[in-house]
Amino acid sequence: TRAKTAKVQTFMFEGVEIPIKMTCNVFITMNPGYAGRTELPDNLKALFRDVAMMVPDYAMIAEIMLYSYGYLDARALARKLVQTYRCGWIYRGSLKHIHCTFTGG
């Protein structure tokens, strides 16, 4: 953090000179309410800022993606796609080896 703030090109870490990429960041996601998870120690917590998260509106994301691809009736199709993904996600519950995401590209 100090090296990035000072805008230097490289910094020493445990005897190794490391180049800095100014666009690189570190994010920690934690859900301490779940069983078996603990809070981040205070000395590490001081190095990061809290960010609030919310559940994304998948139907709106799908609708915008479909409109950008040229679909004219994107709203109805987006709702059907989201429902299909939800059904697949529920079915996937017992199939832990399957990974699916809702991304474009």
C-alpha positions as CSV (number, residue, x, y, z in Angstrom):
1,T,0.0,0.0,0.0
2,R,2.8,2.4,0.9
3,A,4.7,1.7,-2.3
4,K,1.6,2.2,-4.4
5,T,0.8,5.4,-2.7
6,A,4.3,6.6,-3.2
7,K,3.9,5.7,-7.0
8,V,7.2,3.9,-7.2
9,Q,7.8,1.4,-10.0
10,T,9.1,-1.5,-7.8
11,F,9.3,-2.4,-4.1
12,M,11.2,-4.9,-2.0
13,F,9.3,-7.7,-0.4
14,E,11.2,-10.3,1.7
15,G,14.4,-9.6,-0.3
16,V,12.8,-9.8,-3.7
17,E,12.2,-6.7,-5.9
18,I,8.7,-6.8,-7.3
19,P,7.3,-4.5,-10.0
20,I,4.1,-2.7,-9.2
21,K,1.0,-2.7,-11.4
22,M,-1.0,0.4,-10.5
23,T,-4.2,-1.3,-11.7
24,C,-3.8,-4.3,-9.4
25,N,-5.9,-4.5,-6.2
26,V,-6.6,-7.0,-3.5
27,F,-10.1,-7.9,-2.4
28,I,-11.1,-10.1,0.5
29,T,-14.6,-11.6,0.5
30,M,-15.8,-13.0,3.8
31,N,-19.1,-14.2,5.2
32,P,-18.3,-14.6,8.9
33,G,-21.9,-15.6,9.6
34,Y,-21.4,-19.0,8.1
35,A,-20.4,-22.0,10.2
36,G,-16.7,-22.5,10.5
37,R,-15.7,-19.0,9.3
38,T,-13.9,-16.5,11.5
39,E,-13.6,-12.7,11.5
40,L,-10.6,-11.1,9.9
41,P,-8.0,-10.1,12.5
42,D,-8.1,-6.4,13.4
43,N,-4.5,-5.7,12.1
44,L,-5.6,-7.0,8.6
45,K,-9.0,-5.4,8.8
46,A,-7.3,-2.0,9.2
47,L,-5.7,-2.4,5.7
48,F,-9.0,-2.9,3.8
49,R,-12.2,-0.9,3.4
50,D,-15.7,-2.4,3.9
51,V,-17.8,-2.7,0.8
52,A,-21.5,-3.6,0.8
53,M,-22.7,-6.3,-1.6
54,M,-26.2,-7.1,-2.8
55,V,-27.8,-9.8,-5.0
56,P,-27.6,-8.8,-8.6
57,D,-30.8,-8.4,-10.7
58,Y,-30.0,-11.3,-13.1
59,A,-33.1,-10.6,-15.3
60,M,-32.0,-7.0,-15.9
61,I,-28.4,-8.1,-16.7
62,A,-29.7,-10.7,-19.1
63,E,-32.1,-8.3,-20.7
64,I,-29.3,-5.7,-21.3
65,M,-27.0,-8.4,-22.7
66,L,-29.7,-9.7,-25.0
67,Y,-30.6,-6.1,-26.3
68,S,-26.9,-5.5,-26.9
69,Y,-26.8,-8.7,-29.0
70,G,-29.7,-7.4,-31.1
71,Y,-32.7,-9.3,-29.6
72,L,-35.9,-7.3,-30.0
73,D,-38.0,-9.1,-27.3
74,A,-35.1,-9.3,-24.7
75,R,-37.2,-8.8,-21.6
76,A,-39.4,-11.9,-22.0
77,L,-36.4,-14.0,-23.1
78,A,-34.3,-12.7,-20.2
79,R,-36.9,-13.8,-17.7
80,K,-37.0,-17.3,-19.3
81,L,-33.2,-17.6,-19.3
82,V,-33.0,-16.6,-15.6
83,Q,-35.7,-19.1,-14.7
84,T,-33.8,-21.8,-16.7
85,Y,-30.5,-21.0,-14.9
86,R,-32.4,-21.1,-11.5
87,C,-33.8,-24.5,-12.3
88,G,-30.4,-25.7,-13.3
89,W,-28.8,-24.2,-10.2
90,I,-31.3,-26.1,-8.0
91,Y,-30.7,-29.3,-9.8
92,R,-26.9,-28.7,-9.6
93,G,-27.2,-28.8,-5.8
94,S,-26.3,-32.4,-5.6
95,L,-23.8,-32.2,-8.5
96,K,-20.9,-30.3,-6.9
97,H,-18.5,-31.0,-9.8
98,I,-20.5,-28.8,-12.2
99,H,-19.7,-25.1,-12.3
100,C,-21.8,-22.5,-14.1
101,T,-21.7,-18.7,-14.2
102,F,-23.8,-16.0,-15.6
103,T,-21.3,-13.9,-17.6
104,G,-21.2,-12.4,-21.0
105,G,-18.5,-12.9,-23.7
